[in-house]
């Protein structure tokens, strides 16, 4: 019982329920290892007793939790209203300016008169709950707050309290809007893996110039409201580079491999034109091998050419205005960018995994690292310059999207974590749990569970820092985003930790302060004016979707998974879908629609030895599932082409999505051409070319952006989604 109690106090689960009627106990060794990663000794019974006594004593004496959240227009948290009478509060604002700290005092003669919650403009705020934390209301349905409370502005502040008798405490106070920004209107848009979309001018893979062009064209021509891309995080360098965009070196900064070289302003002033022309010819040849000769996208070869070109571009002096803009960028990004660039400079010398570097360089704050910073100043500046150039092209892509009339623009993607040997894990070592990896427990689809090889953040360190790493990450991603997709959004609530050397089946859940994580997310999204959506597919803890919806975070609904699971098990009627979601037919981890309709995805998995049942059984079950959906679409009048028309069926499933109330409808770009190949096949490594395929047509021939824009099949599909003046808006 002592170990269970100790684990509970630190947010570590000792059991979990994969289904409503099943409870699985977590091995004690796992619990001990996870507690150790959180800085808690539980290796012996005596250690458990000592750690438990310390934790319980701290809990009893604590005036405040580490983080308090105040939602605009809602009652104060109970931890504030329960402070003893006579307590004084001082709030050091996140951005104080010339204003002194905000000071308050709880009257000694509580209970005191309460006031209605009002917004910053003095107008009564929209009620979310009709009572305050102490059960009182003002009789109008508007929540109330104590009269002594002087609400600080939105932000992440430091709170200092002193109670009578000398007890004191400090904590983080997050003041956030009650909801994230809402999509301005119902919209549709493309979902695309950017590397896969080559244009005639690409250097072997899709780039930010192609993204801007896709957004401008689809917004103006097709009435699209957004383009969602894969994570553009900075990758771990080296040969071969891990092609997965979901296991980056850094989530904080983008990868310069996505730069469109010719759009860099200094490009036109390079004096060594002969070398630059040779690089362009090599890039054209590289693109030709992908588009016309069946080659896979070779990220390493692309970066080798772009790096050489950027070394030449860097020799061109910046104009005064460009120099000033670069200096502003360096000042804004501060230590985070300096550490990021230094890691890449050190990786050029010592390799891409900092665990193998000389001992002194493994600590970003050591004397040896400080000396290396000076010795590698030129290379540090080069990598800072790359981050600046990439940031500029990200901004240009979003401007192009908004100029084309898009309601949202570019939707960026936040991966679950980072590579353990990469830049973020080096620069923020204290924030990560050493010896742990994020994954997933066993479920109906994977009896062995999953280990993703990504170190998790320590919830206690995040809270103690005022969520500084998380806030910096969000601000960087939201700077040029119309919306942000959060992969495995359930990770804001809890993550499955797997101790190093153990199978995923021997992991356990570790909880975050979900309210604090959500509040910081909503706050930063509000500041950026950006929509937030979460990938909430698979096993989702009860209450998570409701908590996300309450805060305006959209979910993800995939057609094939939307069934009446609590009742008949049949396809869910369109009117029963949730409004707050991105509705799609498929995703990057699932078969394309054409492959699902034809059963090609089953035969592919059979060829790779991934099926758990005989091929004929899998094909029969898959065909029955597809037939049920097609029959339902026919009964709804959405499949006039007939069930044997594959292209018609692709249009039909998108007609169905428009029947739902979903705020956003996503079209997987390869579906517009009938591409049958998945971009990623979970459960494979080198058996399948994950993350390396160009967008192709139904015959598997790669298609350029220019060809895609003119493809009749694409336009036939998009006519289904684009409202026209001579037909009613599907939202009606």
N, C-alpha and C positions, 0 to 999 in steps of 0.2 A: 504493500500500500504506500510505503514511503516513496518509492520510485515513481509510482503512478501520480502521486500528489506533486512531486517535484516536477515531473514532466508537464503536468497540467499548468503549473504556475509559469512555465516557460513556453507554453503554446505547442508542446510536442505531444502528438497523439500516441496512446498506447494500444489503441485498437481503431479499426475503421470498418465501415459498412459498404461493401461494393454494391449491395442491393438492400432493399427494405427489410428482408428477412434473414440477412446474413451478417454476422459480425466476425471479423478476423483479428486475432491478437497479434500485436507487433512483438517480435523477439526482444527480450530485455537487452541483448547486446546492441541491437539497433538503437534503442532508446538511449543507452549509455553513450554510444558514439555520437549521436546527434546532440545530446546535451553537452558533450565535450566540445563540439564545434561551436556551441553557443557560449563557451567559457564556463561551463558548469561541471564540476567534478562529481561523478556518480559511480566511480570505479569500484568502490567498496561500500559495504553497509555503513561504515563510519562516515565515509565521505558523503553518502546520501543524507544521513542525519544532519551533518554539519551544513550542507548546502541547503537542505530543506529549512532548517532553523533560520538561516540567514535570509532566505527568500520570504518566509512567512513573517519574519520580523520586519523586513522592508515593506511588505504589503500592509501590515498593520499600522505602521508609523507614517505611511505615505499620505500626504495631504492631497496630492494630485497624481493622476496617471501621467506617463511620459508625454502623451499627446492628448490635447482636447480639441474637439471640432465644434465650431459654431456655424450652423447653416443659416444663411440669410433668411429671415422671415419665419424661423422655427424656434421652438423653445431652447433655452440654454441647456447644455448637458448637465446631468444630475451631479457630476463631480463639482461643478461650479456652485450650483444652488445649495449643495449640502455643506459648503464650507462654513465653519463656525461663525456666529455673530461676532462682529468686531474685527474680522479678518480684513487686511488691506491687500489690494491687488495693484500691481504695476505692470504695464504692458509696454515692452520695447518694440516699436513697430519695425516691420521689415524694411520699409523705406521711410524713415522718420522725417527727412528733410529738416527744416528748422524747428519743427514741433517738438516739445518735450514729451517724455513718456506719459502715457495715459495712466492716471491713478484713480482708484476707486476704493471705497470702504463699505463693507457690509454692515448695516446698522446693528447696534447691539440689541435693539428691541424688535428684532424680526418676530413674526412675519410683517413685511412692509407692503405698502401699496404697490401694485403692479401696473405696468403700462403696456399698451398694445404694441406689437412688433410693427415697426415701420421701416420702409426702405431708406436708402441714403438720401432720396429726394423728399422725404417727409411723408410720402404717400404710403398708406397702409399696405403692407406686403401681402402677397397672395398667401392664404393659409395653406399649410401642409398638414397641420395637426391642430385640432380645436382646443387642446389643453397644453399647459406647460408641464415642465418636469415635476412640479409639485401637485399637478392635477387641477390647476386653476385656469379659468378662462375669463374673458371680459364680457361674456354673454353675447358676443357678436359672431362667434366662430373664428375669431382672429386670435392666434396664440399670443401669450403675454410674456414679458420678461420682468424681472425685479426692477424697481425704480432706481436702485443703486447702480445698475449696469449701464455703462457708457460704451456702446458698441464701437469697436475699432474698425477701420476700413478692411476691405478684402486683403488677404495676405497671410503669410506664415510668420508669426510674431513670437517673441519670447515672453512668457508669463512668469512673474515673480509674485508669490503670495507669502504673507506672514500672518500667522494666527496668534491670538492672545496666548500668552505663556511662552512665546519665543519660537514656536515651531514654524519652519519655513520650507518652501519648496519652489522649484523652478520646473518649467515644462514648455512644450511647444504648443502654441495656440494657432490653429488653422481656421481662418474665417473665409468661408467659401460660399458662392452662390448655391442655391438649392438644387440646381440642375445645370447640366452642360448645355451648350447651345443646341438648338433644334435645327435640323435641316430646313432651309427656308421654304422648300416646296417638294412635292413628290418629284423624283428624278430617276433617270436611268443613266448608266454609264458602263464603261468597259473595265474588266479586271484583266490585268496583263502582267506577265513576268517581263520586266523591261529588257533584260539581256536578250530575250527571245525575239524581240521585234526589231529586226534589222531594216534599215533603209538603204537606198543606193549609195548613200554617203557614209554609212557606218564603218567603223574600223573593226569589223569582225563580230560585233555584238551591238545590241541596242544601247543607246546613250541618252543623255538628257536633252540633246537636240531633238532626237526622235520623240521623246516624251512630250516636249513642247509642241511639236508638229502634230502628234496624235491628238493632243488636247485641243489645239486650235481647229483642226479639221473636224473632229467629231462634235465639238461644241457648236461650230457654225453650220455644219452640213447636216448633222444627225440630231441636233437638239440635245446632245448628251449633257448631263449635269456634273459628271465627275469621271476621273480615271483613277483606278486603284492600282498601285504597283506593289511589287515585292519589297522587302526591306532593302534599303540602299546603304546599309551600314558598312563601315570599313572592314575589309576582309583581312584575314591573317595572310601575310605575304609568304612567298616561297613556291617551290615547284615540287609537286603539284599543289596549287591552291585548292582548298576545300571549296567546291562550287556552290555549296548550300548557302543561301542568303540568311539562313536562320541559325548560323553558328559563327558569328562574326568576331573579329578582334575587338571592335568597339561599336557600341550602339549610339554613342554620343556624337560621333562625327561620320560624315558620309564617305563613300569610297570614290577616290578620283578616277577609278577605271571607268566611271560613268560619264566623265567629261566628254563633251564634243569639242575636239581640239581646235577646229577651225573657228569656233565661236569665242575663243579666248582673245581679248582685244590685242594682246601683244603678238599674236600669231602672225599677223600680216607684216610685222616689222622685223622678223627674224632675218638675219643677214646671210646665214648659211642655207640658201634656198636649195642647193643641190641635195644636201643631206635630208632636208625636210621633204623634198619631192620624192626621194628614194623611200622614205618612211611611208609616205602616202601611197606609193605604188605597192609597197609590201602590204599595207593595210587593205588596199583594194583586192589584192590577190587572196588575202586571208578571208575577206568577206565572200569572195567568189567560191572558195572551197566549201564554205558553209551553205551558200545559196544554191550552188550548181553541181557540187561534186560529192555531196553526201557527208561532208565532214561535220563533226560536232563543234559547238562553240568552244573555243579554247581561250579561256579567260587569261591564262598565263601569257600566251602569245600576244593577245590584245594589249595587256598591260606593258609588256616589254616594248612594244612599238610606241605606245602613248607616253611611257616614261621617258624614252629617248627624245620624243618631240617636246615634252614639257621641260626637259633640261635645256633645250635650245631656247624655248620661249622664255624661260626664266632669265636668260642672259640679256633680254631686252629691258632697258630701264623703265620703270613705271613712270607715267606722267605725274605731275604734282597732285592732280585730283585723285588718280588711282592710288598713289602712295598714301594719301590721307585716308582713303577708304580702307586700305589694308591695315593701317595703323589703328583705325577705329575698330576693325574686326579683332585684331590682336588684343586690344584693351577689353573689348566686350567678352571675349572667350576666356581670357585670363589664364590661370594656372591649369585649368582642364585641357586647353589646347596645347600649352607648352609641354605638359606631361605626355599627351597623345603623340605629338611630333617627336619628342625625345625617344619614346618607345620605338617608333619606326626607324629613327636614326640608329639606335642601338641594335635593332634587329638586322639592319644592313651589315653590321659588323659581327654580331654574336649569334645570329639566328633568330627564328620567329617564336621561340618559347623561352620566356624569361627564367623559367626554372633551371635552365641549363647555362645561364650566364654566370660570369664570375660572381662570387658571393656578394661583394660590395654593391654590384649593380642591380641586385634583386630587390633592393630597397630604394624606392624612388626618392627618399629624403636623406640618403646617406651622403657622406663626404665624397665617396668615389663617384656616385651619380652626379653630384654637383660639378666635379671636375670634368666628367664626360660631357656634361651639358655645355661647358665652355669649349671643350675640344671639338665638339660636333656641331657647333653653332650654325655653320653653313648648312648642314644637312637638316638640322632642326628647322631652320628658316624655310628650306625647300618644302618640307612636309606641312608647315604652317601655310605656306603659299597655296599648296594643293587644296587644303581644306577651305581656304578663302575662295578660290576659283570655283570649287564645287558648290559651295554655298551660293555663290552668285548665279550659277546656272540652275540651281533648285529654285531660287527666287524667280528667275526668268520663266521657268516652266509654269509656275503658279500664276504669274502675270499673264502669260499666254492663255491659260485656261480661263481666267476671269475675263480677259478681254474678249474671249470668244463667247461670252454669255453664260458660262457654266455657273450654276448656283453654288456648287461646292468647290470644284477644282480638283487638285491633286490630293488623293487619299494615300498617305504614307503608312507604312506598316512597321510596328515595333515587335521585334523578335523577343522570345521568352528570356534569353540570356546571352552570354558571351563565351568565347573559347577560354578555357582556363589558363592558357599560356599567352593570351593576347594583351592588348594595351589597357583595356579597362580593368582586367583582373590584376594587372601589375600596379596601375596607378591608384586603384582603390582597394588595396589588399585588405585593409581593416574592415571594409564593408562586406566582404565575401566570406562565406563559411568554408573554411579549408577542409579538404578531405571529403567534401560532399558534392553530389551531382543531382540535378533536377531530372525528374522523369515522370512516369505514370505507373500506378499499381496495376496488377493483373485485372483484366476485364474479359468480357465475352469475346472481344476481337483479338486479344493478345494475352494468352494465358501466362506468359512469362514476364509480363510487365514491360516497361521501357526505361532505358537509361539514356538521356540525351547528351550527357557529357558536358553539362553547363553548370558551373558553380552558382549556388543561390546567394542572394543578398541575405545578410543577417538582419532579421526584423528589429532586434534590440539596437544594433548600431545605426540603422536607418532612423529609428525614433530618436536616439540620442543626438543625431546630427541635424534634427529638424527636417529630415528627409531630403537633405541637400543633394546627394547623388541622383535621386529620383527626380527631383525638381529640375536639376540641370539637364538631365536626359530628356524630359518632356519639353522643356523650353527649346532645346535644340531641334527636336523633331517637329514641333508645332510652328516653328518660325516661318516656314514656307508651305504650310499644309492647310488645305481646306477642311481636312478631316484626318483623324488618326485611327487606324485599326490596331487593336492590341491582340496579338496572338496569345491564345490560351489565357483569356482574361480572368479565368478562375484563379490564376496565380496572384491576383490582388488580394485574395482571401486566404488561400493556403496553397502550398506546393508540396509535391512528393519528393522527399529527400532520400537519396540512396547513398549510404556510406561507401567510401572507396573500397574496392575489393569484394563487395557483396553484390549478389544479384538483385535486380529491381524488385523481386518479390519480398526482399527483406528491407524495404524502405519504410518510411512513415511520413505522415503529414505534419507539416509545421505551419502554424497559422501566422498571418500578418495582422496588424491592426487594420482591418478592411475599411473601416470608416475613415481613418486617416489617409490611407492610400487612395480611396475614392475622392476624398475632399481635395487633396493635392491635384489629382487628375482633373477634377471639375474646375478648380481654380485656374489652372494653367490653360485649359481649353477655353475658358471664359476670356482670359486675357488675350488669347490668340484669335478668338472668334471662330473656333474650329469645332466641328462635330466630332464625337467620339463613338466608335463602335468596337465591340468586342467579339472575338471568335469564341463562342460559348457552345461548341459542339462536343459531343461525347458525354462522359460522366460529369455531371454538374451537381455540386452539393445543394441540397434543398435550401431555398431562400436566396441563392446567389442571383438568379435571373431577376427576381423581384427587387432586390437591392439595387442592381444595375439600372433597371427600368425606372426606379424611383428617382435616380439621379440623372436621368436623361441619357444614359449610355445605351446605344442601340445594340441589339444582339445580331446574330447571323443565323438565318434560316435557309437550309438547303432543301430543295424540293423533295428529293428522294427519301429524306429522313423525316419529313413532316407527315406523321400519321397519328391517328387517334390511339396512342399507345395505352391510354388508361381505359379505353373502351373496346371498340370493334377492331382496332388495328388497321383499319382501312385508311386510304389517303385522306388527309385532313382537308376539309372543305376550305376553299380560299377565304371565305369570310371569317373563318375561325383562326386564321393566322394572326400573329401579333402585328401591330402597327409599327412598333419601335424596333425595326430590324432592317438589315440589308438582306434582301431576298435574292437568292441565286439558284441556279440549277446545279452547278458544280463548283469546285474550287481547285486550287493547284495540287492538292493532295488526293484528288478523286479522279475517276475516269472522265474523259470528255463526254459530252452528251451523246455524240454519235457513237462512241465506243460502248456506252451503256446500252443504247438502243439496239445495237447489233450484237451485243454479247462479246465484242472483241476484247474487252477488258478481262473477261474470264479466261479466254484462251491465252492471253498474254501472261497472266499469273500462273497458268498451268505450265507454260513453256519455261518459266523461271522457277518452278517447283515451290510455289507459294500457297497452293491450295491445301486446305485441311481435309477436303472430301474428294472423292473421285470426280473427274471432269464432268461426266454425264449428270451427276447429281447437282453439281454447281451450276451447270448450264440450265438445267430444268428449273431450279429454284430462281435463278436470275431471270429467265424468260417469263416465269409466272409473275414475278414482281413487276417487270416492265409491262406485261400484258394488262395487269390490273390498272396501272397508271394510264395506259393508252385507252383502255375501255372507259375509264372515268373521264378522261379528256373528251372522248367522243360523246359521252352522255351530256357533258356540259356544252357541247357545240363548239369546242375549241379546236377540233381536228377535222376540218372539212376536207383535207387532202386525202384522208383515209389512213388506216393504221399501218399500211405497207409502205408509206412514203416517209423515208427517214428524214429528209430535209423538212417536210411538212410537220413531222413530229417535233423537231427542234423548234420550229416556230410555235407549235402548240404549247409546249411547256412554258415558253416565255409569255404567250397569251395568258396562261394560267397565272403567272406571277403578277400580271397587271390586274387580275381579278382580286388579288389580296390587298389589304390596306397598307402593305409595307411602304415605309417612307422612301426607301431607296431600292432600286432593282439593278442588280449587277449582271452583266453579260460577259461570260468568259470569252475573251477575244478569239481563241482558237475555235470556239463553237460557231463563230460566224462563217467559218470556211469549211467546217466538217472535219477538222483535224481529229484523228482518232487516238493520238498518242498522249499519255499523261506527261506533264512536266516533271512530276515527282511520283515515284512508286514507293510508298512507305514499306519498310522491311527489306529494302535492297540497298546495296552499296555499289559494288562494281558490276553487278549483274545487269544493271540498267543505267542508261545515261541520264541520270537525274540532273536537272538544272542546266542542261547543256543542249537542249533541242530548240531550233528556231520554229516559229509559228509556221505551220504548213497547211496545205489543202487536204481534201479527202483522200487523195492518192499519196500523200506523204511528201509532196514537193514543197520545199520552203517557199514562202511568199514574202516579198518585201512590203514595207509600209506603203509604197506607191501602188503596188499591185493590189494590196488589201483595200485601199481606198476606192479602187475601181471595180472590186469584185462584185459581180451581180448577186451571188449568194448572200454576201454580207448585206447588201441593200435590201434584198427581199426580207431578211430577218429583221433589220432595223425598221422597216416600214411598220412592223407589228408594234414597235415600242414608241415610235415618234408620233406624238399627237399632231394632227393636222387640222387646219381650220375647217375642213369639210367633214370632220368626224368628231364625235364627242371625246373629251378627255377620259381615258380609261379610269382615272381616279374617281370620276363621277359614277 
